[in-house]
Amino acid sequence: MKKKIIFVSCFILMALTSFSQSISSSPYSLYGLGSVYDADFGAISSIGSSGIALPSEGFINNLNPASLGFMPLNHFMLDVGGKAIGTTYQSKSKTEKRNNFQFSHLAFAFPVTKNSGFSIALKPYSSSTYKISNLLLPIADSKESYNLSAAGSGGLNDFDFSYGYRFGKKLTVGATAALLFGNITDDRTFTILNSITNVHKKTDYSGFRATLGTQYKIDSTLTIGTTFKLPAQIKGSKVQSVQTSADGVVNVIESETASDVDDYYMPLEIGVGISKRFKNVLNMTLDYEKSLWNDTRQSDLYGDFVNQDRFALGFSYFNANRNIRKYWDRITYSAGANFDTGYLEVDGKRVNNASISVGVNLPIENTSSSLNISYSYGQRGRISENLIKENYHKITLNLSLDGIWFVKRKFD
């Protein structure tokens, strides 16, 4: 069983990674730095992306750096994951289906002392892959309209370092330093009457962002956690070409012109979560996060950034009276739900997102490692004049490897 699980999981992860350039496509990734990517480690995707209060006792918890303070000594953890997503896009006049395979993350963590742990992770931060044709938009301060066609690709990557430290047996604190970098290519065509303007732009972004976190074990069954993602300024520079055509006459306005762009501001995000175990068989996680986008005082040409609320709830069931010799008794079953109000408002309408998930944690025999498989169904946006509804099915596969260092064997 152990060899079969490792072989199958490695094969699927290699297949998903080979398709890593075919990242998520969404018309809403037209805005800002693109659609924010949910790179959940371990079993987090199966519990509604909740887990701010979960300690990193058996997996790497990327939601709260303070969790690393609870890492067991002599353990080295590696987590790698991928996703397969099938999405149906619906507008008032059209329905379209797309399938994508995505690399999710690569991370490893290890204890520094008996009271502290350290992790390094590489994952996508955002995806800006979209294609929009003949979108009719009003001209500001006018009764006229124009047609927009746009296509984009790229996004930002997140390379972060996290450290957590435990004070005594109950309180941990942690911090993450994240380097965000990448580029976005954008092609847009504006049509007004018989005049056509083509704009090709490639923008490079880079910046740092810090996250602070805490976890506190009230007792053996209840833990609370908090996170603070600090505001950040992401700097950008672009190379742009612009040409216009009317009545067969083409005019080159710009050709590979380099310039700076307005900095992109990321808001203060505050999160709080609880983890509660019931009768040693059921664990509940509940998270709430608030993102203060209004304070960044920025907007997009086609919409506005607004404060975002996110709620996440998850349950995990495991057999406390299990027979460790029976494989199926050692499987953990999970379910969860997630809802957020969205940080975009288009034509006065929120682009919200809701999803439900189920999953299993399959232990790899004779090790502390496991394979996490989850399925999620969700909806994003709505059908209206300038909005599109997304219905998506997502399968997530995360391989969590846990090795033990510097421990001598007692038996051969």
DRENDOKE-10796 format. One record per residue: residue in three letters; x, y, z of N, C-alpha, C, O in turn. Coordinates in steps of 0.2 Angstrom, whole numbers, plus 2048, in hexadecimal, padded with zeros to 3 digits. Layout:
N
alaXYZXYZXYZXYZ ...
***
This chain:
412
met8047FA80080080080080480680080380B7FC lys80A80680480E80C80581180E7FE8118147FC lys8148097FA81780A7F481280C7EF8148117EB lys80C80A7EF80780B7EA8058137EB8048167E6 ile8048157F180281C7F38078217F08068267ED ile80E81F7F28138247F08148247E98158297E6 phe81381E7E581481E7DE80E8227DB80F8267D6 val8088217DD8028247DA80282C7DB8018307D6 ser80482E7E18048357E380A8387DF80983E7DD cys8108357DF8158397DB8138397D481583E7D1 phe8108347D180E8347CA80983A7C880A83E7C4 ile80483B7CD7FF8407CC8028477CD80184B7C9 leu8068477D280A84E7D380E8507CD80E8567CC met81284B7CB81684D7C581284F7BF8148547BB ala80C84C7BE80884E7B88058557B98058597B5 leu8038567C080085D7C18068627C08048677BD thr80C8617C38118667C28138677BB81486D7B9 ser8128627B78148637B080F8677AC81186A7A7 phe8098687AF80486D7AC8048737B07FF8777B0 ser8098757B480987A7B98088817B58068867B8 gln80A8817AE8098887AB8028897A980088E7A7 ser7FE8847A97F78847A77F38867AE7EF8827B0 ile7F488C7B07F188E7B77EA8917B67E88917B0 ser7E78927BB7E08937BC7DF8997B77E289F7B7 ser7D98997B37D789E7AF7D08A17B17CC89D7B3 ser7D08A77B27CA8AA7B57C98B17B27CE8B57B2 pro7C38B37B07C38BA7AE7C48BF7B37C68C57B2 tyr7C38BD7B97C48C27BF7CC8C37C07CD8C77C4 ser7D08BF7BD7D78C07BE7D98C67BA7DF8C77BA leu7D58C97B67D68CF7B37D88D57B87DB8DA7B6 tyr7D58D47BE7D68DA7C37DC8D97C77DF8D47C9 gly7E08DF7C87E58DF7CD7EB8DB7CB7ED8DB7C5 leu7ED8D77D07F38D27CE7F08CB7CC7F48C67CC gly7EA8CA7CB7E78C47C97E38C17CF7E38C47D4 ser7E08BB7CE7DD8B77D37E18B47D87E68B17D6 val7E08B67DE7E58B37E37E48AB7E47DE8A97E3 tyr7EA8A87E47EA8A17E47E989E7EB7ED8A07EF asp7E58987EB7E58957F27E988F7F27E78897F0 ala7EF8907F47F488A7F57F48877FC7F8889800 asp7EF8837FD7EE8808037F387A8047F3875800 phe7F687980A7FB87480B7F786E80F7F286F812 gly7FA86880F7F78628127EF8618117ED86180B ala7EB8618167E485F8167E08668167DA865817 ile7E386C8167E08728177DA8738127D5875813 ser7DC87180B7D78728067D086E8077CB870805 ser7D186880B7CB86480C7C78678127C1864813 ile7C986B8167C586E81C7C487581A7C487A81F gly7C28778147BF87E8127C58838137C3889813 ser7CB8818127D18868127D18898197D388F81A ser7CF88681E7CF8888257D58858297D8880826 gly7D888882E7DD8858327E288A8357E8888836 ile7E08908367E48958397E78938407EC895842 ala7E388F8437E488D84A7E788684A7E8883850 leu7E88838457EB87C8457F387C8457F687F842 pro7F687884A7FD87884B8008748467FD86F843 ser80687584480A87183F80D86B84381386A843 glu80986684580B86084980C85A844810856846 gly80885A83F80985583A80985783380985382E phe80985E83180986082B80B86882B80C86B830 ile80D86B82580F87282580987682480587581F asn80787A82980187F828803885826807889829 asn80288781F80488D81C7FF89381E80089881C leu7FA8928227F58978247F889B82A7F58A182A asn7FC89982E7FE89C83480689A835807894837 pro80B89F83581189D83681389B83D81789783F ala80E89D84280F89B84980E89384A81189184F ser80B89084580A88984681188584681187F849 leu81688884381C88584381F88484A82488084B gly81D88884F81F88785681E88085982087E85E phe81987D85681687685981987085581786B856 met81E87285082186C84D825867851828869856 pro82486185082785C85482F85C85383185D84D leu83385A85883A85A85783C85485283984F852 asn84185684E84585184A84084F84484284A840 his83B85384383785183D83985683783985C838 phe83985383183A85782B834856827832851825 met83085C82582A85B82182B85E81A82E864819 leu82885B81582885D80E82185D80C81D85780D asp81E8628098178628068178647FF81A86A7FD val8148617FA8148627F380D8617F180A85C7F3 gly80A8657ED8038647EB8028677E480686A7E0 gly7FC8657E17F98677DB7F28667DA7EF8637DF lys7EF8697D57E88697D57E58687CE7E986A7C9 ala7DF8667CD7DC8657C77D58697C77D18677CC ile7D486D7C37CE8727C47CA8727BD7CD8737B8 gly7C48707BE7BF8717B87BA8767B97B68767BE thr7BA87B7B57B68817B67B18837B07B38827AB thr7AB8847B27A68867AD7A488E7AE7A28907B4 tyr7A58927A97A48997A979D89B7A679C8987A0 gln79989E7A97928A07A77918A87A77928AB7AC ser78F8AA7A178D8B17A07858B179E7838AB79E lys7838B779D77C8B779A77B8B37937768B1792 ser7808B37907808B17897848AB7877838A8782 lys7888A978C78D8A478A78F89F79078F8A2795 thr79189978E79489479379A89179079A88F78B glu79F8917947A588E7927A988A7987A888C79E lys7AC8847967AF88079B7B78807997B9880794 arg7BA88079F7C287F79E7C487B7A47C287A7A9 asn7CA8777A27CD8737A77D48757A87D78777A3 asn7D78757AE7DD8777B07E18737B57DD8707B9 phe7E78727B47EB86E7B87F08737BB7F38777B7 gln7F18737C27F58787C57FA8757CA7F98707CE phe8008787CA8058767CF80387B7D58018817D4 ser8038787DB80087C7E180687F7E58068857E7 his80A87A7E880F87D7EC8158787ED8148727EC leu81B87A7F08208767F28238797F882587F7F8 ala8238757FE82587880482887380882786D808 phe82D87580D82F87081283187481883187A818 ala83087181E83187482483586F829835869828 phe83887282E83C86E83383D87283983D878839 pro83E86E83F83F87284584687584684A872843 val84687B84984D87E84A84F87C85185587A852 thr84A87D85684C87A85C84587685F84187585B lys845874865840871867839875868834873869 asn83A87C86883588086883488486282F889862 ser83788385C83688785683788385083A87E850 gly83488684B83488384483588883F83388E83F phe83788583983888A83383688682D83688082C ser83388A82883188782283288C81C83389281D ile83388981683488D81082F88A80B82E88480B ala82C88E80782688C8038278907FC8288967FC leu82588D7F78248907F081E88F7ED81C8897ED lys81A8947EC8138927E98118987E581389E7E5 pro80C8977E080989D7DD8058A27E280289F7E6 tyr8068A87E18028AD7E57FB8AF7E17F68AF7E4 ser7FC8B07DB7F68B27D77F78B07D07FC8AE7CD ser7F18AF7CC7F18AD7C57ED8B37C17E88B57C3 ser7F08B57BC7ED8BA7B87EC8B77B17EF8BA7AC thr7E88B27B07E78AF7A97E08AF7A77DB8AD7AB tyr7DE8B37A27D78B47A07D78B67997DC8B7795 lys7D18B57967CF8B778F7C88BA78F7C48B6790 ile7C78C078D7C18C378D7C08C67867C48C9783 ser7BA8C57837B98C777C7B28CC77C7AD8CA77F asn7B38D17797AE8D67777A98D877E7A38D777D leu7AD8DA7837A98DC7897A78E37887AC8E8787 leu7A18E578879E8EC78779F8F078E79C8EE793 leu7A28F578E7A38F97947A29017927A390378D pro79F90479779D90B7967A39107967A890E79A ile7A39157927A991A7937A791F7987A1921799 ala7AC92079D7AB9257A27A892C7A07AB92E79B asp7A392E7A47A09357A279E93579B79E93B798 ser79B93079979893079279392B791792926795 lys78F92C78D78992778B78C92178678891D785 glu79292278479491D77F798917782799918788 ser79991277F79C90C7817A190A77D7A290C777 tyr7A690577F7AB90277B7AB8FB77C7A98F8781 asn7AE8F77777AF8F07787B78EF77A7BB8F2778 leu7B78EA77F7BE8E87827BF8E17807BA8DC782 ser7C48DF77D7C78D877D7CE8D87817D28DC77F ala7CE8D37857D58D27897D78CB78A7D38C778A ala7DD8CA78A7E08C478C7E78C57907EB8CA78E gly7E78C17957ED8C27997F08BB79C7ED8B679B ser7F68BB79E7F98B57A17FF8B77A68018BD7A6 gly8008B37AA8058B47AF8028B47B67FD8B17B7 gly8068B77BB8048B87C180A8B97C68108B97C4 leu8098B87CC80E8B97D18108B37D580B8AF7D6 asn8168B27D78188AC7DB81A8AF7E281B8B57E3 asp8198AA7E781A8AB7EE8208A77F081F8A17F1 phe8258AA7F282B8A67F582C8A87FC82E8AE7FE asp82A8A480182A8A780882E8A380D82F89D80C phe8308A68128338A381882F8A481E82D8AA820 ser82E89F82282A8A082882E89D82E83289882E tyr82D8A083483089D83A82B89E8408278A3841 gly82A89984482689984A82989785082E892850 tyr82889A85682B89985C82689786182189B862 arg82789286682289186B82589387282A892874 phe82189787582289987C81E894881818894881 gly82289088581F88B88981C88688581F883880 lys81688488781287E88480C88088080987C87D lys80A88788180488987E80488E87980088E874 leu80989387980989987580E899870814897872 thr80C89A86A81189A8648108A186080B8A3860 val8168A485E8158A98598198A885381E8A4853 gly8188AB84E81B8AA84781B8AF8438178B4843 ala8208AF83E8208B48398228B18328258AC832 thr81F8B482D8218B28268238B88228208BE822 ala8298B781E82B8BD81982A8BA81282D8B5811 ala8268BD80E8248BA8088278BF8028268C5803 leu82A8BC7FD82C8C07F88278BE7F28278B97F0 leu8248C47F081F8C37EA8228C67E48258CB7E4 phe8228C27DE8258C47D88228C07D281F8BB7D3 gly8238C37CD8208C07C681E8C67C18208CC7C2 asn81B8C47BC8198C97B78128C77B48108C17B4 ile80F8CC7B18088CB7AE8088CE7A780A8D47A6 thr8078CA7A28068CC79B7FF8CE7997FB8C979B asp7FD8D37977F78D67957F68D878E7FA8DD78D asp7F18D678B7F08D87847E88DB7847E48D7785 arg7E78E17827E08E37827DF8E777B7E38EB778 thr7D98E67797D68EA7737D08EE7757CB8EB777 phe7D18F47737CB8F97757C88FB76E7CC8FD76A thr7C18FA76D7BE8FC7677B99017687B490076C ile7BA9077657B590C7667B390E75F7B791175B leu7AD90D75D7AA90E7567AF90B7517AF905751 asn7B390E74D7B790B7487BE90C74A7C390B746 ser7C090E7507C790F7537C89097577C590775C ile7CE9067567D190075A7D790275D7DC904759 thr7D89017637DE9027677E18FB76A7DD8F876E asn7E78F97687EA8F376B7EF8F57707F48F976E val7EF8F27767F48F377B7F78ED77D7F38E8780 his7FE8EC77D8018E677F8068E87858098ED784 lys8058E578B8098E779180B8E17958078DC796 lys8118E27978148DD79B8178E07A281B8E57A1 thr8148DE7A78168E27AE8198DD7B28178D77B4 asp81F8DF7B58228DB7BA8218DE7C18218E47C2 tyr8208DA7C681E8DC7CD8238D87D18258D37D0 ser8248DC7D78288D97DC8278DD7E38258E37E3 gly8278D97E88268DC7EF8278D77F48278D17F3 phe8278D97FB8278D58018218D680581E8DB805 arg81F8D18088198D180D81A8CD81381D8C7812 ala8198CF81981A8CC81F8138CA82280E8CD821 thr8138C482580D8C18298108C08308158BD831 leu80C8C283580D8C083C8078BB83E8018BC83C gly8098B78438048B28458058B084C80A8B084F thr7FF8AE84F8008AB8567FB8A58567F68A4853 gln7FD8A085B7F889B85D7F989A8647FE89A867 tyr7F38988677F389786E7EF8918707E989086E lys7F288C8737EE8868757EB88787C7EE887881 ile7E488887C7E08898827E08838867E188388D asp7DF87D8837E08768867E28718817E387387B ser7E186B8837E386687E7DF8658787E0862873 thr7D98688797D48678737D286E8707CF86E86B leu7D48748727D387A86F7D987E86E7DD880873 thr7D98818687DF8858667DC88B8627D788A85E ile7DE8918647DC8978607E289A85C7E889985E gly7E189D8577E78A08537E58A78507DF8A884E thr7EA8AB84E7E98B184B7EE8B28467F48B0847 thr7ED8B68407F18B883B7F18BF83A7EB8C283A phe7F68C38387F68C98367FB8CA82F8018CA830 lys7F78CB82A7FB8CC8237FC8D38237F78D7822 leu8028D68238038DD8238028E081C8038DC817 pro8008E681C8008EA8158078E981180C8E9815 ala8068E980B80C8E980780C8ED8018068EE7FE gln8118EF7FE8118F37F88158EF7F381B8EE7F3 ile8128ED7ED8158E97E88168EE7E28128F17DF lys81D8EF7E181F8F37DB81F8F07D58208EA7D4 gly81D8F47D081D8F17C98208F67C48218FC7C5 ser8228F37BE8258F67B88228F37B28218ED7B2 lys8218F67AD81E8F47A78228F57A18258FA7A0 val8218F179C8238F379581D8F27908198ED791 gln81B8F878D8158F87898158FA78281A8FE780 ser8118F877E8108FA7778098FB7768058F8778 val808901772801903771801905769805909767 gln7FC9037667FA90575F7F390675E7EF902761 thr7F190A7597EA90C7587E990B7507EE90B74C ser7E390974E7E29087477DB90B7467D690A74A ala7DA90F7417D391173F7D39127377D8915734 asp7CE9107347CD91072D7D490D7297D6910724 gly7D790872C7DC9057297E390872A7E8906728 val7E390E72E7E991172F7EC90F7367E891073B val7F290D7377F590A73D7FA90F7407FE91273C asn7F99117467FE9167498019127507FD910754 val80791375080B91075680C91575B80F91A75A ile80891576180991A76680F91976A81391D76C glu81091276C81691077081890A76E81590676B ser81F90976F82290276D82790077282C903772 glu8258FB7768298F877B82C8FE77F8328FE781 thr82890278282990778682990578D824903790 ala82F90679182F90479882D90A79C82F91079B ser82A9087A282890D7A782590A7AD8249047AD asp82590E7B282290B7B981B90B7B981890F7B5 val8189077BD8109077BD80F9097C58139087C9 asp80890A7C680690C7CD8089057D18069007CF asp80A9067D780B9017DC8058FE7DD7FF9017DE tyr8058F77DF7FF8F37E17FF8F37E88058F07EB tyr7FA8F47EC7FA8F47F37F68EE7F67F08ED7F4 met7F98EA7FA7F68E57FD7F38E78047F78EA808 pro7EE8E58067EB8E780D7ED8E48137F08DE812 leu7EB8E78197EC8E381F7E68DE81F7E08DF81E glu7E88D78217E48D28217E48CF8287EA8CD82A ile7DF8CE82B7DE8CC8327DA8C58327D58C5830 gly7DD8C08357DA8BA8367DA8B783D7DE8B8841 val7D48B383F7D48B08457D18A98447CC8A8840 gly7D38A48487D089E8477D089A84D7D489B852 ile7CC89484D7CC8908537CC8898507CA88784B ser7CF8848547CF87D8537CD87A8597D087A85F lys7C88768597C587285E7C486B85D7C1869858 arg7C68678617C585F8617C085D8657C085F86B phe7BC8598637B68568677B784E8677B784B863 lys7B784C86E7B78458707BD84186C7BC83B86B asn7C284586A7C88428677C783E8607CB83A85E val7C184085D7C083D8577BE8428517BF84184B leu7BC8488537BA84D84E7BD8548507BD856856 asn7C085784B7C385D84C7C08638477BF861842 met7BE86884A7BB86E8477C08748467C387584B thr7C08778407C487D83F7C088283D7BB881838 leu7C088883F7BC88E83D7C089483D7C4896841 asp7C08978377C589D8367C08A38337BB8A2830 tyr7C38A98357C08AF8327C68B48307CA8B5834 glu7C58B782A7CA8BC8287C78C28257C28C2822 lys7CA8C78277C88CE8247CE8D18207D38D2823 ser7CD8D381A7D28D68167CF8DE8157CA8DF812 leu7D38E28177D18E98177D48ED8107D88F1810 trp7D08EB80B7D28ED8047D08F58037D48F9800 asn7CB8F78077C98FE8067CF9038087D0908806 asp7D390180D7D99058107DE90680B7E290A80B thr7DE9028057E49028007E29087FB7E690A7F8 arg7DC90A7FB7D99107F77DC90F7F07DE9147ED gln7DA9097ED7DC9087E67D69057E37D29027E6 ser7D69057DC7D09027D97D39007D27D89027D0 asp7CF8FC7CF7D18FA7C87CC8FD7C37C79007C5 leu7CE8FE7BD7CB9017B77C48FE7B77BF9027B5 tyr7C38F87B87BC8F57B77B98F37BE7B48EF7BD gly7BB8F57C37B88F37CA7BC8F67CF7C18FA7CF asp7B98F57D57BC8F87DC7BE8F27E07BB8ED7E1 phe7C38F47E47C58EF7EA7C28F17F07C28F77F2 val7BF8EC7F37BB8ED7F97BD8E87FF7C08E37FD asn7BB8EA8057BD8E580A7BA8DE80A7B48DE807 gln7BE8DA80B7BC8D380A7BB8CF8117BF8D0816 asp7B68CB8117B58C68177B58BF8157B28BD810 arg7B98BB8197B98B48177B88AF81D7BA8B1822 phe7B48AA81C7B28A68217B489F81F7B289D819 ala7B789B8237B88948217B788F8277B889182D leu7B48898267B288482B7B487E8287B387C822 gly7B787A82D7B987382B7B886E8307B9870836 phe7B786882F7B78628337BB85C8317BB85B82B ser7BF8598367C38538347C184E8397C084F83F tyr7BF8488377BD84283B7C383D83A7C583B835 phe7C583A8407C98358407C78308467C483284B asn7C98298457C782484A7CB8248507D182184F ala7C98268557CD82685B7CE81F85E7D481E861 asn7CA81A85C7CB81385F7CD80F8597CB809859 arg7D18128557D380E84F7D88098507DC809855 asn7D880484C7DD7FE84C7E38018487E2801842 ile7E980284A7EE8058467F08008417F480283C arg7EE7FA8427F07F583D7EB7F58377ED7F2832 lys7E67F88387E17F88327E27FF82F7E1804832 tyr7E37FF8287E58058257DF8098247E080F826 trp7D98078237D380B8227D180F8297CE814829 asp7D380C82F7D280F8357D68158367D581A83A arg7DC8168327E081C8337DF82182E7E382682E ile7DA82182A7D88268257D482C8297D082A82D thr7D68328277D283882A7CE83A8257D083B81F tyr7C783C8267C283E8227C18468237C0847829 ser7C084A81E7BF85181F7BA85481B7B9851816 ala7B785A81D7B285D8197B386581B7B5866821 gly7B18698177B18708197AD8758147AB87280F ala7AD87B8167A98808127AD8878127B0888818 asn7AC88B80D7B089180D7AC8968097A9895804 phe7AC89C80C7A88A28097AC8A880A7AE8AA80F asp7AD8AC8047B08B38057AC8B88017A98B67FB thr7AB8BE8037A78C38007AB8C67FA7A88C97F6 gly7B18C47F97B58C77F37B88CD7F57B58D17F9 tyr7BD8CF7F17C08D67F27BF8DA7EC7C28E07EB leu7BB8D87E77B98DC7E17B28DD7E17AE8D97E3 glu7B18E37DE7AA8E67DD7A98E97D67AD8ED7D5 val7A58E57D27A48E87CB79D8EA7CA7998E67CB asp79C8F07C87958F27C77918F27CD78B8F07CD gly7948F37D37918F27DA78F8EC7DC78C8EB7E1 lys7928E67D97918DF7DB7978DC7DD79C8DD7D9 arg7978D87E279D8D57E579E8CF7E17998CB7DF val7A48CD7E07A68C77DD7A88C27E37AE8C17E5 asn7A38BF7E67A48BA7EB7A68B37E97A58B17E3 asn7A88AF7EE7AA8A87ED7A78A47F27A88A57F8 ala7A589E7F17A28997F67A48927F37A48907ED ser7A688E7F87A88877F67A78827FC7A7884802 ile7A787C7FA7A68767FF7AB8717FD7AD8717F7 ser7AE86D8027B38688007B38628057B086280A val7B585D8027B68568067BD8548047C08557FF gly7BF84F8097C684D8077C884780C7C4846811 val7CD84480A7D083E80F7D883F80F7DB84280B asn7DA83D8157E183D8177E38368177E183281B leu7E78338127E982C8117F082C8147F582E811 pro7F182881A7F882881D7FC8238187F981E815 ile80382481880782081480A81B81A80D81D81F glu80981581980B81081E81281082081781181C asn81380F82781A80F82A81D81582A82381682B thr81A81B82981C82182981782682C81282482E ser81A82C82D81583282F81283682A80F83B82B ser81483482381283781D80B83681B80883181E ser80883A81780183981580083C80E80384080C leu7FA83980B7F883C8047F183F8067ED83C808 asn7F08468047EA8498057E784A7FF7E984D7FA ile7E08487FE7DC8497F87D684C7FA7D284A7FF ser7D48517F67CE8557F87CA8577F17CD8577EC tyr7C48587F27BF85A7EC7BC8607EF7B98607F4 ser7BB8657EB7B886B7EC7B386D7E77B586C7E1 tyr7AD8707E87A98737E37A787A7E67A687B7EB gly7A887F7E17A78867E37A488A7DD7A38887D8 gln7A18907DF79F8957DB7A289B7DC7A389D7E2 arg7A389F7D77A68A67D77A38AB7D37A18A97CD gly7A18B17D579E8B67D17968B47D07938B07D3 arg7948B87CB78C8B77CA78B8B97C278F8BC7BF ile7858B77C07848B97B97808BF7B977B8C07BC ser7838C47B67808CB7B57838CE7AF7878CB7AB glu7828D57AE7848D87A878B8D87A778D8D67A1 asn7908D97AC7978D97AB79A8D47AF7A08D47B0 leu7978CF7B27998CA7B67988C37B47948C27B0 ile79D8BE7B679C8B77B379C8B37B97A08B47BE lys7988AE7B97988A97BE79D8A37BD79C8A07B7 glu7A18A17C27A589B7C17A38967C67A28977CC asn7A28907C37A088A7C77A68857C67A88837C0 tyr7AA8837CB7B087F7CA7B08797CF7AD8797D4 his7B38747CC7B486E7D07BC86D7D07C086E7CB lys7BE86C7D67C686C7D77C88657DB7C58647E0 ile7CD8627D97D085C7DC7D785E7DE7DB8607DA thr7D885E7E57DF8607E77E285A7EA7E08557ED leu7E98597E87ED8547EA7F38567EE7F785A7EA asn7F48557F47FA8577F87FD8527FB7FA84D7FE leu8048517FA80884C7FD80C84F802810853801 ser80B84D80980E84F80F81384A811811845814 leu81984B81081E84681382184981982384E81A asp82284481E82484582482A84082682983B827 gly83084382683683F82883984082F838846831 ile83C83B83283F83C83884683C838849838835 trp84984283A85184283A854840841851841846 phe85A83E84085F83D84685C83984C85D83A851 val85883484A85582F84F85882884D857826848 lys85C82585285E81F85085981985185581A855 arg85A81584C85580F84D85780B85385C809854 lys85180885685280485C8527FC8598547F885D phe84E7FB85484E7F585184F7F584A84D7FA846 asp8527F08478537EF84084E7EB83D84E7EA837 
***
